[in-house]
Amino acid sequence: FPDRCVHSAEAQILADPRNEWTVADRYATDEMFDGMPDGWDTASYRIPPAPANRLLEHGDVVDLGDRAFEVIHTPGHSPGGIALYERKTRMLLSGDIVYDGPLIDDVYHSDIGDYVETLLAMRNLDVSVVHGGHFPSFGKVRYRQVIDEYLAQKRQAGCHLLQNR
């Protein structure tokens, strides 16, 4: 792609994509694929470098001409996670921070404290539709339910960030 935008906290992953940084070793195994060419060895495949040519920060705008998306930094699942919010339509492209399935906060780059803080900050965002990085899209009511369910689980587990909230 000619334009490669990423949050500064994850720019190194694009510049030097090691399998341990992309969780490829954990998920991309030969057993996952059918019809691979003779001699293909998933374990020896390496993602080629694709350094970013734009670093994104919270509050930046990605202008597509007829559409504009505000960058929301969403650390938690990963340090440089972002969501893109189109204020005009209230559409949220949430990436890996909010989707209609089990929220993943236990991979090597996750931080539960950051995840909690991000969801607390995003909970009252006025959304009409959320397109997550996984699972089907959903609306405002489910958006708040997903966030509230996650926060309730962390509160029950004794998360210190939620003691007085």
C-alpha positions in Angstrom: 0.0 0.0 0.0 1.4 3.5 -0.8 -0.1 4.9 2.4 0.9 3.1 5.6 -0.5 4.8 8.8 0.1 3.5 12.3 0.2 4.8 15.8 3.7 5.7 16.9 3.7 3.0 19.6 3.6 0.3 16.9 5.6 1.8 14.1 8.5 -0.5 14.8 6.3 -3.5 14.0 5.7 -2.3 10.5 9.4 -1.4 10.0 10.7 -4.7 11.3 7.8 -7.2 11.5 9.0 -10.1 13.6 6.7 -13.1 14.0 6.7 -12.7 17.8 5.4 -9.1 17.4 2.6 -10.1 15.1 1.5 -13.3 16.9 2.0 -15.2 13.6 3.8 -18.0 15.4 0.7 -18.6 17.5 -2.0 -18.5 14.9 -0.5 -19.0 11.4 0.4 -22.7 11.3 0.4 -25.1 8.4 -2.7 -26.8 9.8 -4.7 -23.6 9.2 -4.3 -23.6 5.5 -5.5 -25.8 2.6 -4.1 -25.8 -0.9 -0.7 -24.3 -0.2 2.0 -24.7 -2.9 4.3 -27.7 -2.7 7.2 -26.9 -0.4 5.4 -24.1 1.4 6.5 -23.8 5.0 4.5 -21.4 7.1 7.2 -21.4 9.9 9.8 -19.9 7.5 7.5 -17.2 6.1 8.3 -13.6 7.2 6.2 -10.6 6.7 8.1 -8.1 4.6 8.9 -4.7 6.1 6.4 -1.9 5.2 7.6 1.2 7.2 4.9 3.7 8.1 4.9 6.9 6.1 2.5 8.6 8.6 2.4 8.3 12.3 -1.0 8.7 13.9 -1.7 10.2 17.3 -4.9 10.7 19.3 -7.0 13.5 17.8 -5.4 13.3 14.3 -7.8 13.3 11.4 -7.6 10.8 8.5 -9.2 12.8 5.6 -10.5 10.7 2.7 -12.0 13.7 0.8 -15.7 12.9 1.3 -15.1 11.3 4.7 -13.1 12.3 7.7 -12.2 10.0 10.6 -10.9 11.1 14.0 -8.1 9.0 15.4 -8.8 7.7 18.9 -5.8 6.1 20.6 -7.0 2.8 22.2 -4.2 1.2 24.2 -5.2 -2.0 26.0 -5.3 -4.8 23.5 -2.0 -3.4 22.1 0.0 -0.3 22.9 -0.7 1.4 19.6 -4.3 0.4 19.0 -6.5 3.0 17.3 -10.1 3.4 16.5 -11.4 5.7 13.8 -14.6 7.7 14.5 -16.6 9.5 11.8 -18.4 12.2 13.7 -20.8 13.0 10.9 -22.3 9.5 10.8 -21.3 8.5 14.3 -19.6 5.4 12.8 -16.8 3.8 14.8 -14.2 1.5 13.3 -13.1 0.1 16.6 -10.3 -2.3 15.6 -9.4 -4.7 18.4 -10.6 -2.6 21.4 -14.4 -3.2 21.1 -16.2 -6.0 19.2 -19.1 -8.3 19.8 -17.1 -11.2 21.3 -14.7 -12.0 24.1 -12.3 -9.0 24.4 -8.7 -10.2 24.3 -6.5 -8.6 27.0 -4.1 -11.5 27.6 -1.7 -11.5 24.7 1.9 -10.5 25.1 1.3 -6.8 24.2 -1.9 -6.3 26.2 -2.3 -4.2 29.3 -5.5 -4.7 31.3 -5.1 -1.3 33.1 -4.8 0.5 29.7 -7.8 -1.6 28.4 -10.0 -0.5 31.4 -8.9 3.2 31.0 -9.6 3.2 27.3 -13.1 1.6 27.7 -14.0 4.1 30.5 -13.0 6.9 28.2 -14.9 5.5 25.2 -18.0 4.3 26.9 -20.0 7.5 26.3 -18.9 8.0 22.7 -22.1 8.7 20.7 -22.0 5.9 18.2 -24.6 4.7 15.7 -22.8 1.7 14.4 -19.6 -0.1 15.4 -17.5 -2.1 13.0 -15.0 -4.1 15.1 -12.0 -5.9 14.0 -13.8 -9.2 14.6 -17.4 -10.5 14.7 -20.5 -8.7 13.2 -21.1 -5.0 13.5 -23.5 -3.7 16.1 -25.2 -0.5 17.4 -25.1 1.9 20.3 -26.9 -0.3 22.9 -24.7 -3.4 22.3 -21.6 -1.1 22.3 -22.4 0.0 25.8 -23.3 -3.6 26.9 -19.9 -5.0 25.6 -18.0 -2.3 27.5 -20.1 -2.6 30.7 -19.8 -6.4 30.7 -16.0 -6.2 30.3 -15.7 -3.5 33.1 -18.0 -5.6 35.4 -15.7 -8.6 34.9 -12.7 -6.6 35.8 -14.4 -5.0 38.8 -15.4 -8.4 40.1 -11.8 -9.5 39.6 -10.7 -6.7 41.8 -9.3 -4.3 39.3 -8.0 -1.3 41.3 -8.9 1.2 38.6 -12.6 0.4 39.1 -12.8 0.5 42.9 -14.5 3.9 43.1 -16.3 3.9 39.8 
